[in-house]
């Protein structure tokens, strides 16, 4: 077992309970995702795991060592990549890596840097000034910083923040290669459903400082999903009728919600249910006011809302 937390707590001055007694275990070679909105306790948890914050209660062990008393024994085996970028803009990628490698006192730094440049596919930008990089390139350089000491356990805080979809995919491929080619475990935090779904072997859904459930993405969608989701997007101008539409749909279907002008109806057989859904909606709006109709599989967002009873806050 790589990491074990039992009843781990963090209360800030003023009585703010950021983390309310969480229990987790992380296995070797696992990518463990913390999924939750901003303010849920994700970043506070990862800062306690990485030794940046001292817990106010509970126990935390990494590699079987009590972090509260013997953190120095394991600090060289962990890496931390914060949400904020940590390099110097006025230096090139290579200069940044050389500087941080010197701070870490890395043996054979040139060899280690070259390995990371190849692994994260950023060799071609090594001589470019860091301020001139794209968002995705900056994230991969940030990741390289956290990997310089060749950690056995890596903490990633919102690794996909502020990235476009294509850049996220490249970053995900890099993270997955780390686990596939290195003897490494990863704990990541995210409020992005797709990031959690694509990367995590197991996901802990956390909200208001409490872990609601832990399971694989596949199992979560099978346990809490309804098979398929009918989505009907309406013109925002019909906003005043949303409540009545929702009321009528809820009389006919068990899993119904509306957000961002879109009704989402859980269904075991979406094709059969679609005509009934549209019949109800069209009794309140015109055909022109229906902007989009689609049928999709259950997502982690649907799971999150079913478990927490609220939309994922950003």
C-alpha positions in Angstrom: 0.0 0.0 0.0 1.4 3.4 -1.0 -0.8 5.8 1.0 -3.3 5.2 3.8 -5.3 8.0 5.5 -7.6 7.3 8.4 -10.1 9.9 9.7 -7.8 12.7 8.3 -9.0 16.1 9.2 -8.1 19.8 8.6 -9.8 22.7 10.3 -8.5 26.2 9.5 -8.4 29.1 12.0 -11.9 30.4 12.6 -13.4 26.9 12.7 -13.6 26.2 8.9 -13.6 22.4 8.4 -12.0 21.9 5.0 -11.6 18.1 5.4 -13.9 16.2 7.7 -12.3 12.9 8.5 -11.6 11.1 5.2 -10.4 7.5 4.8 -8.5 6.5 1.7 -6.0 3.9 0.5 -3.9 4.1 -2.6 -2.3 1.1 -4.1 1.0 0.8 -6.0 0.7 1.7 -9.7 -2.7 3.3 -9.2 -4.1 6.7 -10.5 -6.4 7.8 -7.7 -8.7 10.7 -8.6 -10.3 13.2 -6.2 -13.3 14.5 -8.0 -15.2 17.5 -6.6 -16.0 21.2 -7.0 -13.7 24.0 -6.0 -13.9 24.3 -2.2 -14.7 20.6 -1.7 -11.5 19.8 0.2 -9.4 18.4 -2.7 -6.5 20.7 -2.6 -6.4 20.7 1.2 -6.2 16.9 1.1 -3.4 16.8 -1.4 -1.4 19.4 0.5 -1.7 17.3 3.7 -0.7 14.2 1.7 2.4 16.0 0.4 3.5 17.5 3.7 2.6 21.1 2.8 -0.2 21.2 5.5 -0.3 19.6 8.9 -3.5 17.7 9.6 -5.5 18.7 12.7 -6.7 15.1 13.2 -6.4 11.6 12.0 -3.5 9.4 10.8 -1.6 9.5 7.5 0.9 6.9 6.3 3.0 6.9 3.1 5.0 3.8 2.3 4.1 2.6 5.8 5.7 5.6 7.4 3.8 8.0 9.7 4.0 11.3 7.9 3.4 13.4 11.1 6.6 12.1 12.8 8.9 10.8 10.0 8.1 12.9 6.9 11.8 13.4 6.2 12.1 9.6 5.5 9.7 9.8 2.5 10.0 13.3 1.2 12.5 12.3 -1.5 10.0 9.7 -2.8 7.2 12.1 -3.4 6.5 14.8 -6.1 4.0 17.6 -6.1 2.7 19.5 -9.1 0.5 22.4 -8.0 -2.3 24.0 -10.0 -0.2 27.2 -10.3 2.7 27.1 -12.7 6.0 27.0 -10.8 8.8 27.8 -13.3 10.4 31.2 -14.2 8.9 32.8 -17.4 12.1 34.6 -18.3 14.1 31.3 -18.5 14.0 28.7 -21.2 12.5 25.3 -20.5 16.0 23.8 -20.2 17.3 26.5 -17.9 14.3 26.0 -15.6 14.8 22.3 -15.4 18.6 22.7 -14.8 17.8 25.2 -12.0 15.3 23.0 -10.3 17.5 19.9 -10.7 20.3 21.8 -8.9 17.9 22.7 -6.1 17.0 19.0 -5.8 20.7 18.0 -6.0 19.8 15.5 -8.8 22.6 13.1 -9.7 23.3 13.2 -13.4 20.9 16.0 -14.1 21.4 16.2 -17.8 20.5 12.6 -18.2 17.4 13.0 -16.0 16.2 16.1 -17.9 16.7 14.5 -21.3 14.6 11.5 -20.1 11.8 13.8 -19.0 11.9 15.9 -22.1 11.4 12.8 -24.2 8.8 11.2 -21.9 6.6 14.3 -21.9 7.3 15.1 -25.6 8.7 18.6 -25.0 12.3 18.1 -26.4 11.6 20.3 -29.3 10.8 23.3 -27.1 13.6 22.9 -24.6 15.4 26.1 -25.8 12.2 28.2 -26.0 11.5 30.8 -23.4 8.9 29.5 -21.0 6.7 32.6 -21.4 6.3 31.8 -25.1 4.8 28.3 -24.6 1.2 27.3 -25.2 -1.0 26.4 -22.3 -0.6 22.6 -22.8 3.2 23.0 -23.1 3.4 25.0 -19.9 1.4 22.2 -18.1 3.9 19.6 -19.3 6.8 21.7 -18.2 5.2 22.1 -14.8 4.8 18.3 -14.7 8.4 17.8 -15.5 9.4 20.0 -12.5 7.5 17.6 -10.2 9.2 14.6 -11.7 12.8 15.7 -11.5 13.4 13.7 -8.3 11.9 10.5 -9.8 9.1 10.2 -7.2 7.4 6.9 -6.4 4.2 8.9 -5.5 3.2 12.0 -7.5 0.5 14.5 -6.4 -1.2 16.4 -9.3 -3.5 19.3 -8.3 -5.9 20.2 -11.1 -3.4 19.1 -13.9 -5.8 20.1 -16.7 -6.8 23.5 -15.5 -7.1 26.1 -18.2 -6.3 23.8 -21.0 -8.0 23.3 -24.4 -9.3 19.8 -25.2 -6.4 18.9 -27.5 -3.8 19.9 -25.0 -5.6 18.0 -22.2 -5.4 14.8 -24.3 -1.7 15.2 -24.8 -1.2 15.8 -21.1 -3.4 12.7 -20.2 -1.3 10.6 -22.5 1.9 11.8 -20.8 0.4 11.0 -17.3 -0.7 7.6 -18.4 2.8 6.9 -19.8 4.3 7.7 -16.4 2.3 5.0 -14.7 2.9 2.5 -17.6 6.6 3.1 -17.8 7.6 4.0 -14.3 7.1 2.3 -10.9 4.8 5.2 -9.8 1.4 5.9 -8.2 -0.5 9.2 -8.8 -3.1 11.1 -6.8 -4.8 13.8 -8.8 -7.5 16.3 -8.0 -9.9 17.7 -10.5 -13.3 19.3 -11.0 -13.3 18.2 -14.6 -15.4 15.1 -15.1 -13.6 14.0 -18.3 -10.2 14.3 -16.7 -11.3 12.1 -13.8 -13.0 9.6 -16.1 -10.2 9.2 -18.6 -7.3 9.1 -16.1 -8.4 7.5 -12.8 -8.3 3.9 -11.9 -10.5 4.8 -9.0 -12.3 8.0 -8.1 -13.2 9.4 -4.7 -16.1 11.9 -5.0 -15.6 14.5 -2.4 -17.9 17.4 -1.4 -17.9 19.7 1.5 -14.9 18.0 3.0 -16.4 14.5 3.0 -15.8 11.5 0.7 -19.2 10.4 -0.6 -18.0 7.2 -2.4 -15.0 5.5 -3.9 -15.1 3.3 -7.0 -13.9 2.9 -10.5 -15.4 5.2 -13.1 -17.1 2.3 -14.8 -18.6 1.0 -11.6 -19.8 4.4 -10.6 -21.6 4.9 -13.9 -23.2 1.5 -13.8 -24.3 1.8 -10.1 -25.7 5.3 -10.3 -26.5 5.8 -13.9 -29.8 5.0 -15.6 -28.3 3.7 -18.8 -28.8 6.7 -21.1 -29.6 10.4 -20.8 -32.1 12.2 -23.0 -31.0 15.8 -23.4 -33.3 18.6 -24.7 -31.9 22.1 -24.9 -34.4 24.9 -25.0 -34.2 28.6 -25.9 -33.2 30.6 -22.8 -36.2 32.8 -23.5 -38.5 30.1 -22.1 -36.9 30.3 -18.7 -40.1 31.1 -17.0 -41.6 27.8 -18.1 -38.8 25.6 -16.9 -40.2 24.9 -13.5 -43.6 23.8 -14.8 -41.9 21.6 -17.5 -39.7 20.0 -14.8 -42.8 19.3 -12.6 -44.6 17.6 -15.4 -41.6 15.5 -16.5 -40.9 14.5 -12.9 -44.5 13.0 -12.7 -43.6 10.7 -15.6 -39.9 10.0 -15.2 -37.9 9.3 -12.0 -34.5 10.9 -12.9 -35.1 14.4 -14.2 -33.1 17.7 -13.8 -32.5 20.9 -15.7 -29.4 23.0 -15.9 -28.1 25.5 -18.4 -31.4 25.6 -20.3 -31.1 21.8 -20.9 -33.4 19.1 -19.5 -31.7 15.8 -18.7 -33.9 12.7 -18.3 -32.4 9.4 -17.2 -33.8 6.4 -19.1 -33.3 2.7 -19.5 -34.6 2.9 -23.1 -34.1 6.4 -24.4 -35.5 5.7 -27.9 -38.8 4.5 -26.5 -39.0 7.4 -23.9 -38.0 10.2 -26.3 -41.4 10.7 -27.9 -43.1 11.0 -24.5 -40.5 13.5 -23.2 -40.9 15.6 -26.3 -44.7 15.5 -26.1 -44.6 16.9 -22.6 -42.0 19.6 -23.5 -43.9 20.6 -26.7 -47.0 21.2 -24.6 -45.2 24.2 -23.1 -42.9 25.4 -25.9 -42.9 25.7 -29.7 -40.9 23.6 -32.0 -38.7 26.6 -32.8 -37.8 27.0 -29.1 -36.3 23.5 -28.9 -32.6 24.1 -29.8 -31.1 20.6 -29.6 -32.1 17.0 -28.8 -29.6 14.3 -28.1 -29.2 10.9 -26.4 -26.0 10.2 -24.5 -24.6 7.6 -22.1 -24.5 8.3 -18.3 -21.6 10.6 -17.4 -19.7 11.1 -14.2 -21.5 14.4 -13.9 -24.8 12.6 -13.7 -23.3 10.3 -11.0 -22.0 13.3 -9.1 -25.4 15.0 -9.1 -27.2 11.8 -8.0 -24.7 11.3 -5.1 -24.4 14.9 -3.9 -27.8 16.3 -4.9 -26.2 19.3 -6.6 -24.5 20.4 -9.8 -20.7 20.5 -9.8 -19.6 23.9 -8.7 -16.7 25.6 -10.4 
